[in-house]
Amino acid sequence: MRKLTIEERATRLAHYIIETKDTVRSTAKKFGVSKSTVHKDVSDRLLKINPILAKEVREILDENKAERHIRGGMATKLKYLREKQL
């Protein structure tokens, strides 16, 4: 299987984030690249390749950023509930 070009990778990452509304971290894990690579691809490189797609991804990333404190709180709550049950 051939290696993806940077443009193809950026586009695939963007479509994945739009379809799943996944975070940068989980997208990076799914595609086997670093968080920095995902962020650079969908924030900088995608603007030059497909500005409309970049705008859609930016909206999802902004939404995820706004909700991250809630996710963190829920993760902590679940952690201590599991510990209490043991």
C-alpha positions in Angstrom: 0.0 0.0 0.0 1.4 3.4 -0.9 2.0 6.1 1.6 -0.5 9.0 1.6 0.6 12.5 0.5 0.4 15.2 3.1 -2.6 16.7 1.2 -4.4 13.4 1.1 -3.7 12.8 4.8 -5.0 16.2 5.8 -8.2 15.7 3.8 -8.8 12.3 5.3 -8.2 13.6 8.8 -10.6 16.4 8.2 -13.3 14.2 6.8 -12.9 11.8 9.8 -13.2 14.6 12.3 -16.3 16.0 10.6 -18.0 12.6 10.4 -17.2 11.5 13.9 -16.8 14.8 15.7 -13.7 13.2 17.3 -11.0 15.0 19.2 -7.5 15.7 17.8 -6.1 13.2 20.4 -8.4 10.3 19.4 -8.0 11.1 15.7 -4.2 11.0 16.1 -4.5 7.6 17.8 -6.8 6.2 15.1 -4.5 7.3 12.2 -1.2 6.5 14.0 0.2 10.0 13.9 1.0 12.6 16.5 -1.5 15.2 17.9 0.8 17.9 16.5 0.6 16.3 13.0 -3.2 16.2 13.1 -3.5 19.8 14.3 -1.0 21.1 11.7 -2.7 19.2 8.9 -6.3 20.3 9.7 -5.4 23.8 10.9 -2.6 25.1 8.6 -2.2 22.8 5.6 -5.9 22.3 5.0 -6.5 26.0 4.7 -4.3 26.0 1.6 -5.8 22.8 0.2 -9.5 23.2 0.9 -10.5 26.3 2.9 -14.2 25.3 3.1 -13.3 21.9 4.6 -10.9 23.7 7.0 -13.7 25.9 8.2 -15.9 22.9 9.0 -13.2 21.2 10.9 -12.3 24.4 12.8 -15.9 24.6 14.1 -15.8 21.1 15.4 -12.3 21.6 17.0 -13.6 24.8 18.7 -16.6 23.0 20.0 -14.4 20.2 21.3 -12.2 22.8 23.0 -15.1 24.4 24.6 -16.3 21.1 26.0 -13.0 19.7 27.2 -13.4 20.9 30.8 -16.6 19.0 31.0 -15.1 15.8 29.6 -12.2 16.1 32.0 -14.6 16.5 34.9 -16.6 13.5 33.9 -13.5 11.3 33.5 -12.4 12.3 37.0 -15.8 11.5 38.4 -15.9 8.1 36.8 -12.4 7.3 38.0 -13.3 8.0 41.6 -16.6 6.1 41.3 -14.8 3.0 40.0 -12.2 3.3 42.9 -15.1 3.6 45.4 -16.8 0.5 44.0 -13.6 -1.6 44.4 
